[in-house]
Amino acid sequence: MCPSTTSETKKLVSNTGTTGAIARLKWFDVPVYKENRSGSYIEFYAYNPAADALRRKRIKINRIKSKVERRKYAKEFIKRLTTQLCNGWSPFISSEQADMEYMSDALDQYEQHCDKMLSNGYYRKETYSGYKSNIRVLREYISKHNNIAYVYQFDKKFCSSFLDYIFIERNNCAQTRNNYLNFLRVLSGFFLEKGKIASKPTDGIRPISKRLYKKVRKSIPSELVKKIGAWLYEHDRYFLLACYILYYCYIRPIEMTRLKIGDFSVKNGTITIDASKSKNKKEQVVGVPDKVMRLAIELGVLSKQSDLYLFSDGLMPGRTPTSTKVMRDHWGKVRQALRFDKKYQFYSLKDTGVTEMLDYMPSKTVRDQARHSSLAITDLYAHGEIITPRKIRKYEGSL
C-alpha cells in the first residue's frame, strides 16, 4: 500500500528528491466512510495545488437507499480512491465530477441502456448492432492506445485522438469517421444526462464535409452485370429479384429486409418505402420497371399475403425478415461461381444502376428514383451526357 500523509510520506518525498506538485500529489489521508445526521459520505484529505496544502474532500453516497448496499459500495469505492490517490490523482484538479466512476463501468451502463432500447423496440436491430460495434472498437482503443481509467478523462482531447485513430490509423473513410463522431455525441449525451460529465466533449469537433467524399466502391462493368443476371436467373431467382430491386429501384439492402408484399403496387408500378423502414425516416415511393415486376409475378411472390416480408428464409416471402448478411452470403456464392473481383460488392449494383440510368434519364429523374437529398450526390455517379428521358417502367439496364 502506498503511504498517506504521515511522517513516512514526508520522508519518502525528501529521500527521493522529487520536487513540486508531482510529489505533493502523493499526500493524502486514506479515505474513510462516515454516517451521521447529515447523511452518508466518504471523507479524505488530498493535496490542493491552488492552496498548496491538504484539503478535505467529501463524496456523498446518499443515493444508495439500502444501508447494507451503501456500505458495500463505500468499501469498494474506497479501494478505488486509494489506488488512484497512490497514482497521484487529486480531486481538486482532475475532475469536476464528485463520482469517480470507471470508464469501463460507464460503458457497461450504456450497453445496458442500448439493450433496453432494443428490447423495447426503440432501436432497430441494425442501430443496436452499430452502437455495440462502436463500443467494442472504443474499448479496444482504450485498452491498446489510450488507457484512460475514469469517465472524467473522457474529454475533447481523447475524443479527437480516437477519431484520428479511426480515420488515420485504421484507414477508414470520411463517412466512417463521421459515423464514429455521431456515436461519440450520443455517448456524450448519455454521460451528461446521467451526471457523469459536466459538458459534452464532442462540442466543437466537426464532421468532414460530405462535399469531399469520393465513392470508393467500384461500379460493375455492364458485361459482368449481364453474366450475373444470366447466372442468377438459372440458379437463384429469388436473389435475382433482390439484385433487381437494388439495381433498378436503388432500395438499400437494409431497407429491402423490411419490405413487405403489401408495399408493392402492380397497378401503379411502384414500391412504397414506409418511414419506419426508410433510412431517412421519410415515406417515399419509387418506380418499379416492368422487368422487375415480371420477375416478381413469375416467382409468385406478389400473390402471397400482404403482411409477409418479401425476403425471409431462402429469400422467399415469410413471417420473419432476412438479414443483409444473408444477402451478402448469396452475393459471395455468385462471385465464387463467376470468379469476379471482391471489389465488386453487392451494394455496387446500386452504383452501377445509377450510373447506367444516368445515360438514359435526366439527373432529376434519377435523383428522385435513388432518393438522393440533392443533385450533387446524384452527379457523383454521372460520367456522360444526359439524353432524352424515358419512363422508368420501360427502362431496362444490363442486369
C-alpha positions as CSV (number, residue, x, y, z in Angstrom):
1,M,0.0,0.0,0.0
2,C,1.3,3.5,-0.8
3,P,1.9,6.0,2.0
4,S,-0.6,8.5,3.2
5,T,0.0,11.9,4.9
6,T,2.2,10.6,7.7
7,S,5.8,11.2,8.5
8,E,6.5,8.2,6.2
9,T,5.2,10.2,3.3
10,K,7.2,13.3,4.0
11,K,10.3,11.1,4.4
12,L,9.6,9.5,1.1
13,V,9.4,12.8,-0.7
14,S,12.5,14.1,1.0
15,N,14.5,11.0,0.1
16,T,13.5,10.8,-3.5
17,G,14.4,14.4,-4.1
18,T,11.1,14.8,-6.1
19,T,10.0,18.4,-6.1
20,G,6.9,20.5,-6.8
21,A,3.3,19.4,-7.1
22,I,4.1,16.0,-8.5
23,A,5.5,14.8,-5.2
24,R,2.9,16.6,-3.1
25,L,0.1,15.0,-5.1
26,K,1.1,11.8,-3.2
27,W,0.0,13.4,0.1
28,F,-3.4,12.2,1.3
29,D,-5.2,10.5,4.1
30,V,-6.8,7.2,3.4
31,P,-10.5,7.7,2.7
32,V,-13.0,6.6,5.4
33,Y,-16.7,6.0,5.3
34,K,-18.9,8.1,7.7
35,E,-22.5,8.1,8.7
36,N,-24.2,10.9,10.6
37,R,-27.3,13.0,10.6
38,S,-26.3,14.9,7.5
39,G,-26.0,11.7,5.6
40,S,-23.5,9.1,4.4
41,Y,-20.3,10.1,2.8
42,I,-16.6,9.2,2.1
43,E,-14.1,11.6,3.5
44,F,-10.4,12.1,2.9
45,Y,-7.8,14.8,2.7
46,A,-5.8,15.3,-0.5
47,Y,-3.4,17.9,-1.9
48,N,-5.0,21.0,-3.5
49,P,-2.4,22.8,-5.8
50,A,-4.3,26.1,-5.6
51,A,-3.9,26.2,-1.8
52,D,-0.6,24.4,-1.8
53,A,-2.0,22.4,1.1
54,L,-4.1,19.4,2.1
55,R,-7.9,20.0,1.9
56,R,-10.8,17.9,2.9
57,K,-12.9,16.2,0.3
58,R,-16.3,14.6,0.9
59,I,-18.2,12.5,-1.5
60,K,-21.9,11.9,-0.7
61,I,-23.4,8.5,-1.5
62,N,-26.9,9.1,-0.1
63,R,-28.4,8.0,-3.4
64,I,-28.0,4.4,-2.4
65,K,-31.0,3.7,-0.2
66,S,-30.1,0.4,1.4
67,K,-27.6,0.8,4.3
68,V,-26.1,-2.6,3.6
69,E,-25.6,-1.8,-0.1
70,R,-24.4,1.7,0.7
71,R,-21.7,0.3,3.0
72,K,-20.7,-2.3,0.4
73,Y,-20.4,0.3,-2.3
74,A,-18.4,2.6,0.1
75,K,-15.9,-0.3,0.7
76,E,-15.3,-0.8,-3.0
77,F,-15.2,2.9,-3.7
78,I,-12.6,3.5,-1.0
79,K,-10.3,0.9,-2.7
80,R,-10.6,2.7,-6.0
81,L,-9.9,6.1,-4.4
82,T,-6.9,4.8,-2.5
83,T,-5.4,3.3,-5.7
84,Q,-6.0,6.5,-7.6
85,L,-4.6,8.7,-4.8
86,C,-1.5,6.5,-4.8
87,N,-1.1,7.2,-8.5
88,G,-1.1,11.0,-7.9
89,W,-4.7,11.7,-8.6
90,S,-6.2,14.8,-7.0
91,P,-9.9,15.5,-6.9
92,F,-9.1,19.2,-7.0
93,I,-7.5,19.2,-10.4
94,S,-8.6,16.1,-12.3
95,S,-12.4,16.3,-12.5
96,E,-15.4,18.5,-11.9
97,Q,-17.2,15.3,-11.0
98,A,-17.7,14.0,-7.5
99,D,-18.2,10.4,-8.6
100,M,-15.0,8.7,-9.7
101,E,-16.6,6.1,-11.9
102,Y,-14.6,3.8,-14.0
103,M,-14.9,4.3,-17.8
104,S,-15.5,0.6,-18.2
105,D,-18.4,0.7,-15.7
106,A,-19.9,3.7,-17.5
107,L,-19.7,1.9,-20.9
108,D,-21.3,-1.2,-19.3
109,Q,-24.2,1.0,-18.2
110,Y,-24.5,2.5,-21.7
111,E,-24.6,-1.0,-23.2
112,Q,-27.4,-1.9,-20.7
113,H,-29.2,1.2,-21.9
114,C,-28.8,0.0,-25.6
115,D,-30.1,-3.4,-24.6
116,K,-33.2,-1.9,-23.1
117,M,-33.8,0.4,-26.1
118,L,-33.6,-2.7,-28.4
119,S,-35.9,-4.9,-26.3
120,N,-38.5,-2.1,-26.1
121,G,-38.4,-1.5,-29.8
122,Y,-36.9,2.0,-29.7
123,Y,-33.8,0.8,-31.5
124,R,-33.7,-1.1,-34.8
125,K,-31.5,-4.1,-34.8
126,E,-29.0,-2.5,-37.1
127,T,-28.8,0.6,-35.0
128,Y,-28.2,-1.5,-31.9
129,S,-25.6,-3.6,-33.7
130,G,-23.9,-0.4,-34.9
131,Y,-23.6,1.0,-31.4
132,K,-22.4,-2.3,-30.0
133,S,-19.7,-2.4,-32.6
134,N,-18.7,1.2,-31.8
135,I,-18.4,0.4,-28.2
136,R,-16.2,-2.6,-28.9
137,V,-13.8,-0.5,-31.0
138,L,-13.8,2.2,-28.3
139,R,-12.9,-0.4,-25.6
140,E,-10.1,-1.8,-27.8
141,Y,-8.7,1.7,-28.4
142,I,-8.7,2.5,-24.7
143,S,-7.0,-0.8,-23.9
144,K,-4.3,-0.7,-26.5
145,H,-3.7,3.0,-27.3
146,N,-5.1,5.4,-24.7
147,N,-5.6,3.7,-21.3
148,I,-8.0,6.1,-19.6
149,A,-9.5,4.7,-16.4
150,Y,-12.2,7.1,-15.4
151,V,-15.1,8.9,-17.0
152,Y,-13.7,12.3,-16.3
153,Q,-10.8,11.5,-18.7
154,F,-13.4,11.2,-21.5
155,D,-12.7,14.7,-22.7
156,K,-12.3,16.6,-26.0
157,K,-8.6,15.6,-26.4
158,F,-9.5,11.9,-26.0
159,C,-12.4,12.1,-28.5
160,S,-10.3,13.9,-31.1
161,S,-7.5,11.3,-30.7
162,F,-10.0,8.4,-31.0
163,L,-11.4,9.9,-34.3
164,D,-7.8,10.3,-35.6
165,Y,-7.3,6.6,-34.8
166,I,-10.4,5.7,-36.7
167,F,-9.7,7.9,-39.7
168,I,-5.9,7.6,-40.0
169,E,-4.6,4.5,-38.2
170,R,-7.5,2.3,-39.1
171,N,-7.5,3.9,-42.6
172,N,-11.3,4.3,-42.7
173,C,-13.2,6.7,-45.0
174,A,-14.5,10.1,-44.0
175,Q,-18.0,8.7,-43.7
176,T,-16.9,6.1,-41.1
177,R,-15.1,8.8,-39.2
178,N,-18.2,10.9,-39.2
179,N,-20.3,7.9,-38.0
180,Y,-18.0,7.5,-35.0
181,L,-18.3,11.2,-34.3
182,N,-22.0,10.8,-34.2
183,F,-21.6,7.8,-31.8
184,L,-19.4,9.9,-29.5
185,R,-22.0,12.6,-29.5
186,V,-24.7,10.1,-28.5
187,L,-22.4,8.6,-25.8
188,S,-21.5,12.1,-24.5
189,G,-25.2,13.0,-24.3
190,F,-25.8,9.9,-22.2
191,F,-23.0,10.6,-19.9
192,L,-24.1,14.2,-19.5
193,E,-27.7,13.2,-18.8
194,K,-26.5,10.7,-16.1
195,G,-24.3,13.3,-14.4
196,K,-21.1,11.5,-15.2
197,I,-19.5,14.5,-17.1
198,A,-20.2,18.3,-16.8
199,S,-20.2,19.1,-20.6
200,K,-20.1,17.3,-23.9
201,P,-16.5,16.8,-25.1
202,T,-17.6,16.5,-28.7
203,D,-18.7,20.1,-28.8
204,G,-16.5,21.9,-31.4
205,I,-15.4,18.7,-33.2
206,R,-16.8,19.0,-36.7
207,P,-17.5,16.2,-39.2
208,I,-15.7,16.0,-42.5
209,S,-17.7,17.7,-45.2
210,K,-19.7,15.4,-47.5
211,R,-18.6,17.5,-50.4
212,L,-15.2,15.9,-50.0
213,Y,-16.5,12.4,-50.2
214,K,-15.4,10.1,-53.0
215,K,-17.0,6.9,-54.0
216,V,-14.8,4.0,-53.0
217,R,-16.8,1.2,-54.3
218,K,-16.3,0.1,-57.9
219,S,-19.1,0.1,-60.4
220,I,-19.5,-3.2,-62.1
221,P,-18.8,-3.4,-65.9
222,S,-22.0,-4.0,-67.9
223,E,-20.6,-7.2,-69.4
224,L,-20.2,-8.7,-65.9
225,V,-23.6,-7.4,-64.9
226,K,-25.2,-9.4,-67.7
227,K,-23.3,-12.5,-66.7
228,I,-24.5,-12.1,-63.1
229,G,-28.1,-11.7,-64.3
230,A,-27.9,-14.8,-66.5
231,W,-26.3,-16.9,-63.8
232,L,-28.9,-15.9,-61.1
233,Y,-31.8,-16.5,-63.5
234,E,-30.7,-20.1,-63.8
235,H,-29.5,-20.7,-60.2
236,D,-31.0,-18.2,-57.7
237,R,-34.1,-16.3,-59.0
238,Y,-35.1,-15.0,-55.5
239,F,-31.8,-13.4,-55.1
240,L,-32.0,-12.1,-58.6
241,L,-35.2,-10.3,-57.5
242,A,-33.2,-8.7,-54.7
243,C,-30.5,-7.7,-57.2
244,Y,-33.1,-6.2,-59.5
245,I,-34.6,-4.1,-56.6
246,L,-31.1,-2.8,-55.7
247,Y,-30.0,-2.2,-59.3
248,Y,-33.2,-0.7,-60.7
249,C,-35.1,0.7,-57.6
250,Y,-32.0,1.7,-55.6
251,I,-33.6,0.3,-52.4
252,R,-30.8,-0.3,-49.9
253,P,-30.2,-3.9,-48.6
254,I,-31.2,-3.0,-45.1
255,E,-34.4,-1.4,-46.4
256,M,-35.1,-4.5,-48.6
257,T,-35.1,-6.7,-45.5
258,R,-38.0,-4.6,-44.2
259,L,-40.1,-4.7,-47.4
260,K,-43.5,-6.5,-47.3
261,I,-45.6,-7.8,-50.1
262,G,-48.1,-5.1,-49.5
263,D,-45.5,-2.4,-50.3
264,F,-45.8,-3.3,-54.0
265,S,-48.4,-1.8,-56.3
266,V,-48.6,-3.7,-59.6
267,K,-51.2,-1.2,-60.9
268,N,-49.0,1.8,-60.3
269,G,-45.7,0.0,-60.8
270,T,-44.3,1.3,-57.5
271,I,-42.8,0.2,-54.2
272,T,-43.7,2.3,-51.1
273,I,-40.9,2.5,-48.5
274,D,-42.6,3.4,-45.2
275,A,-41.0,6.0,-42.9
276,S,-40.3,3.2,-40.4
277,K,-38.3,1.3,-43.0
278,S,-36.5,4.2,-44.7
279,K,-33.0,5.3,-43.8
280,N,-34.0,9.0,-43.8
281,K,-37.2,8.3,-41.8
282,K,-39.4,9.6,-44.6
283,E,-42.1,7.7,-46.6
284,Q,-41.0,7.5,-50.2
285,V,-42.3,5.9,-53.4
286,V,-40.0,4.6,-56.2
287,G,-40.8,3.3,-59.6
288,V,-40.5,-0.4,-60.5
289,P,-39.5,-1.2,-64.1
290,D,-41.7,-3.8,-65.8
291,K,-38.8,-6.2,-65.9
292,V,-38.6,-6.3,-62.1
293,M,-42.4,-6.6,-61.7
294,R,-42.5,-9.5,-64.3
295,L,-39.9,-11.5,-62.3
296,A,-41.8,-10.9,-59.0
297,I,-45.0,-12.1,-60.7
298,E,-43.2,-15.1,-62.2
299,L,-41.9,-16.1,-58.8
300,G,-45.4,-15.8,-57.4
301,V,-44.3,-13.6,-54.5
302,L,-46.9,-10.9,-55.2
303,S,-49.8,-13.4,-54.7
304,K,-48.7,-14.0,-51.1
305,Q,-50.3,-12.4,-48.1
306,S,-49.6,-8.6,-48.0
307,D,-48.3,-8.7,-44.4
308,L,-45.5,-11.2,-45.3
309,Y,-41.9,-10.0,-45.6
310,L,-40.7,-10.0,-49.2
311,F,-37.4,-11.7,-48.2
312,S,-37.5,-14.3,-45.5
313,D,-35.9,-17.8,-45.3
314,G,-34.3,-18.7,-48.6
315,L,-35.1,-15.1,-49.6
316,M,-38.7,-16.2,-50.2
317,P,-41.7,-14.5,-48.6
318,G,-42.2,-15.3,-44.9
319,R,-43.0,-14.1,-41.4
320,T,-39.5,-13.2,-40.3
321,P,-37.3,-10.8,-42.2
322,T,-33.9,-11.9,-43.6
323,S,-30.7,-10.1,-42.9
324,T,-28.2,-8.2,-45.0
325,K,-25.7,-10.8,-44.1
326,V,-27.8,-13.5,-45.9
327,M,-27.8,-11.3,-49.0
328,R,-24.1,-10.8,-48.8
329,D,-23.6,-14.6,-48.5
330,H,-25.7,-15.1,-51.6
331,W,-23.6,-12.5,-53.4
332,G,-20.5,-14.4,-52.3
333,K,-21.7,-17.5,-54.0
334,V,-22.3,-15.6,-57.2
335,R,-18.8,-14.1,-57.0
336,Q,-17.3,-17.5,-56.4
337,A,-19.2,-19.1,-59.3
338,L,-18.3,-16.3,-61.8
339,R,-14.9,-15.7,-60.2
340,F,-15.0,-11.9,-60.3
341,D,-13.1,-9.5,-58.1
342,K,-14.0,-8.8,-54.5
343,K,-14.0,-5.1,-55.2
344,Y,-17.4,-5.6,-56.8
345,Q,-19.7,-5.7,-53.8
346,F,-23.4,-6.4,-53.6
347,Y,-24.0,-2.7,-53.0
348,S,-22.0,-1.9,-56.1
349,L,-25.1,-2.9,-58.1
350,K,-26.8,0.3,-56.9
351,D,-23.8,2.4,-58.0
352,T,-23.8,0.6,-61.4
353,G,-27.6,1.0,-61.7
354,V,-27.5,4.7,-61.0
355,T,-24.5,5.3,-63.4
356,E,-26.2,3.4,-66.2
357,M,-29.6,5.1,-65.8
358,L,-28.0,8.5,-66.0
359,D,-27.2,7.7,-69.6
360,Y,-30.9,7.5,-70.3
361,M,-32.6,9.7,-67.8
362,P,-32.3,13.3,-66.6
363,S,-30.5,13.8,-63.3
364,K,-33.6,14.9,-61.5
365,T,-35.4,11.7,-62.5
366,V,-32.6,9.5,-61.3
367,R,-32.3,11.7,-58.1
368,D,-35.9,11.0,-57.3
369,Q,-35.6,7.3,-58.0
370,A,-32.4,7.0,-55.9
371,R,-33.9,9.2,-53.2
372,H,-30.8,11.4,-53.1
373,S,-31.1,14.5,-51.0
374,S,-29.6,16.6,-53.7
375,L,-28.5,16.6,-57.4
376,A,-24.9,17.0,-56.1
377,I,-25.0,13.4,-54.8
378,T,-26.5,12.1,-57.9
379,D,-23.9,13.9,-60.0
380,L,-21.2,11.9,-58.3
381,Y,-22.3,9.0,-60.4
382,A,-22.5,10.9,-63.7
383,H,-20.0,10.2,-66.4
384,G,-21.7,11.0,-69.7
385,E,-24.2,13.3,-71.4
386,I,-27.8,13.2,-70.3
387,I,-30.2,12.5,-73.1
388,T,-34.0,12.4,-73.6
389,P,-35.9,11.0,-70.6
390,R,-37.7,7.7,-70.8
391,K,-40.3,6.3,-68.4
392,I,-38.9,4.3,-65.5
393,R,-41.3,1.4,-66.1
394,K,-39.9,0.8,-69.6
395,Y,-36.3,1.1,-68.7
396,E,-34.0,-2.0,-69.0
397,G,-30.4,-1.9,-68.0
398,S,-27.6,-4.5,-68.2
399,L,-29.0,-6.7,-65.4
